Amino acid sequence: MRPDVDTVESQPKPDFMDVTWTLDSGKRTMEMLVAAKALCALDVQMHLACTGITQAMAADLLSEAVDAGVRSILALRGDAAPGQQTWVPTPGGFKNAGELVSFIRQQHGDFFSIAVAGHPAGHTDSASREEELRYLKAKVDAGADYIVTQIFFKVLPPSLLLCLPPPLMRQKRRSVLERTGVRCTVWCDASLPSPATI
């Protein structure tokens, strides 16, 4: 873990560090968040996905975050569980990220800053853009503070811009972009621009 933190310290200081939590990462995620706060003086944000967790598990994880001084959560539905082709709710868990946001607010009020996901290039499971926007609005109405996006390269029509401009990831060299970005574009249904536009 220390080499990872050293890498962060040696780079230009980011505004915050975001660390993914999964059933496999478990305790390691919380240790990374605590180390980033203590050693790098960074604000930290923890992913919390609905995949594979019950409400009781979520309550325990949120309590751990409170004890660790982690005050920012990225609340996600998450990807399909390993070995499954489609996402299905966990019994006793959450049907979508909106339910998770509502649960966090019910349990901890305004203690956490809550981010949710937006999908400018479209979510692979959405039947339509209208349905996608309804889900996004439901997450905001449930108590989300702001929206973060996956990578995208196309300018969006004004009707789809619901809040603050999203963060952008810019790679100047196409070779680097292709090496690091292709896997992400498959997950989020984005497309790489032509070489002439980079």
C-alpha positions as CSV (number, residue, x, y, z in Angstrom):
1,M,0.0,0.0,0.0
2,R,2.8,2.4,0.8
3,P,4.2,2.4,-2.8
4,D,0.7,3.4,-4.0
5,V,0.5,6.3,-1.6
6,D,4.1,7.3,-2.5
7,T,3.0,7.5,-6.2
8,V,0.2,9.8,-5.3
9,E,2.5,12.0,-3.2
10,S,5.0,12.3,-6.1
11,Q,2.4,13.6,-8.6
12,P,0.6,16.9,-8.7
13,K,-1.8,16.9,-5.8
14,P,-5.3,16.0,-6.9
15,D,-8.4,17.5,-5.3
16,F,-9.4,14.2,-3.8
17,M,-8.7,10.4,-4.1
18,D,-11.5,8.1,-5.1
19,V,-11.1,4.4,-4.1
20,T,-13.2,1.6,-5.4
21,W,-14.8,-0.8,-2.8
22,T,-15.8,-4.3,-3.9
23,L,-16.6,-7.5,-2.0
24,D,-13.1,-8.7,-2.8
25,S,-11.2,-5.5,-1.8
26,G,-13.1,-5.2,1.5
27,K,-10.8,-4.0,4.3
28,R,-8.0,-3.0,1.9
29,T,-10.2,-0.2,0.5
30,M,-10.7,1.4,3.9
31,E,-7.0,1.1,4.7
32,M,-6.1,2.9,1.5
33,L,-8.6,5.7,2.3
34,V,-7.2,6.1,5.8
35,A,-3.6,6.1,4.5
36,A,-4.4,8.7,1.8
37,K,-6.0,10.9,4.5
38,A,-3.1,10.5,7.0
39,L,-0.1,10.5,4.7
40,C,-1.1,12.7,1.8
41,A,-3.6,15.0,3.5
42,L,-6.1,14.2,0.7
43,D,-9.8,14.3,0.8
44,V,-11.0,10.8,0.0
45,Q,-14.1,9.3,-1.5
46,M,-15.3,5.7,-1.3
47,H,-17.2,3.8,-4.0
48,L,-20.2,2.0,-2.5
49,A,-22.0,-0.2,-5.0
50,C,-25.2,-2.2,-4.6
51,T,-23.7,-5.3,-6.2
52,G,-23.5,-8.2,-3.7
53,I,-24.4,-6.2,-0.5
54,T,-27.4,-6.3,1.7
55,Q,-28.7,-3.3,3.6
56,A,-27.2,-4.6,6.8
57,M,-23.8,-4.9,5.1
58,A,-24.2,-1.3,3.8
59,A,-24.9,-0.1,7.3
60,D,-21.8,-1.7,8.6
61,L,-19.6,-0.2,5.8
62,L,-21.1,3.2,6.4
63,S,-20.3,3.0,10.1
64,E,-16.7,2.0,9.2
65,A,-16.5,5.0,7.0
66,V,-17.8,7.3,9.7
67,D,-15.2,5.9,12.2
68,A,-12.4,6.4,9.6
69,G,-13.4,9.9,9.0
70,V,-14.4,9.2,5.4
71,R,-17.1,11.7,4.5
72,S,-17.6,11.3,0.8
73,I,-19.4,8.4,-0.9
74,L,-19.8,7.6,-4.6
75,A,-23.1,5.6,-4.6
76,L,-23.4,3.2,-7.5
77,R,-25.6,0.4,-8.7
78,G,-22.5,-1.4,-9.8
79,D,-21.7,-4.0,-12.4
80,A,-22.9,-7.5,-12.7
81,A,-21.5,-9.8,-10.1
82,P,-18.5,-12.0,-11.3
83,G,-19.8,-14.9,-13.4
84,Q,-23.1,-13.2,-14.3
85,Q,-24.1,-11.5,-17.6
86,T,-26.7,-9.2,-16.2
87,W,-27.0,-7.2,-13.0
88,V,-29.5,-8.5,-10.4
89,P,-30.4,-7.0,-7.0
90,T,-29.0,-8.8,-4.0
91,P,-31.8,-10.2,-1.7
92,G,-32.2,-7.8,1.2
93,G,-30.2,-5.2,-0.7
94,F,-30.9,-2.3,-3.1
95,K,-32.7,-2.3,-6.5
96,N,-30.7,0.7,-7.8
97,A,-28.4,3.5,-6.7
98,G,-31.3,5.8,-5.9
99,E,-32.4,3.4,-3.1
100,L,-28.8,3.3,-1.8
101,V,-28.6,7.1,-1.7
102,S,-31.9,7.3,0.2
103,F,-30.6,4.6,2.6
104,I,-27.4,6.6,3.3
105,R,-29.4,9.8,4.0
106,Q,-31.8,7.9,6.3
107,Q,-28.9,6.4,8.2
108,H,-26.5,9.4,8.4
109,G,-28.3,12.5,7.4
110,D,-25.9,15.1,5.9
111,F,-22.7,13.5,7.3
112,F,-21.7,12.2,3.9
113,S,-21.3,14.1,0.6
114,I,-22.9,11.8,-1.9
115,A,-21.9,11.5,-5.6
116,V,-23.8,9.5,-8.2
117,A,-23.0,8.4,-11.7
118,G,-24.2,10.1,-14.9
119,H,-23.8,8.5,-18.3
120,P,-23.4,11.1,-21.1
121,A,-22.8,8.4,-23.7
122,G,-25.7,6.3,-22.5
123,H,-25.8,3.4,-20.0
124,T,-25.7,0.0,-21.6
125,D,-28.7,-1.2,-19.6
126,S,-31.0,1.9,-20.4
127,A,-34.0,1.3,-22.7
128,S,-34.0,5.0,-23.6
129,R,-32.4,8.3,-22.8
130,E,-35.6,9.4,-21.2
131,E,-35.5,6.4,-18.8
132,E,-31.9,7.1,-18.0
133,L,-32.7,10.7,-17.1
134,R,-35.5,9.6,-14.9
135,Y,-33.1,7.4,-12.9
136,L,-30.6,10.2,-12.7
137,K,-33.2,12.6,-11.4
138,A,-34.4,10.0,-8.9
139,K,-30.9,9.8,-7.5
140,V,-30.6,13.5,-7.2
141,D,-34.1,13.7,-5.5
142,A,-33.0,11.0,-3.1
143,G,-30.2,13.2,-1.8
144,A,-27.2,13.1,-4.2
145,D,-25.0,16.2,-4.0
146,Y,-23.4,16.0,-7.4
147,I,-22.9,13.8,-10.5
148,V,-19.8,12.3,-11.9
149,T,-19.5,10.7,-15.3
150,Q,-17.6,8.0,-17.2
151,I,-15.2,9.2,-19.9
152,F,-16.8,10.7,-23.0
153,F,-15.6,12.6,-26.0
154,K,-18.7,14.0,-27.8
155,V,-20.3,17.3,-26.9
156,L,-23.8,16.8,-25.4
157,P,-27.0,18.7,-26.4
158,P,-27.9,21.3,-23.7
159,S,-31.1,19.4,-22.9
160,L,-28.9,16.6,-21.3
161,L,-26.8,18.9,-19.1
162,L,-28.5,18.7,-15.8
163,C,-25.9,20.0,-13.4
164,L,-22.3,21.2,-13.2
165,P,-20.0,20.4,-16.1
166,P,-18.5,16.9,-15.6
167,P,-14.8,16.2,-15.1
168,L,-12.9,15.3,-18.2
169,M,-10.0,12.9,-18.7
170,R,-7.7,14.0,-21.5
171,Q,-5.0,11.9,-23.0
172,K,-2.8,13.8,-25.5
173,R,-1.3,10.7,-27.1
174,R,-3.7,8.4,-28.9
175,S,-1.5,5.3,-28.2
176,V,-1.9,6.0,-24.4
177,L,-5.6,6.6,-24.8
178,E,-6.2,3.4,-26.7
179,R,-4.2,1.4,-24.2
180,T,-5.9,2.7,-21.1
181,G,-9.3,3.7,-22.5
182,V,-10.6,0.9,-24.6
183,R,-11.6,-1.3,-21.7
184,C,-13.5,1.6,-20.1
185,T,-15.3,2.4,-23.3
186,V,-16.6,-1.2,-23.5
187,W,-18.0,-0.9,-19.9
188,C,-19.7,2.5,-20.5
189,D,-20.6,2.4,-24.2
190,A,-18.5,5.4,-25.1
191,S,-16.5,5.5,-28.3
192,L,-13.0,6.8,-29.0
193,P,-12.7,9.8,-31.4
194,S,-10.9,9.7,-34.6
195,P,-7.2,10.4,-34.6
196,A,-7.8,13.8,-36.3
197,T,-9.8,15.0,-33.3
198,I,-7.3,14.2,-30.5
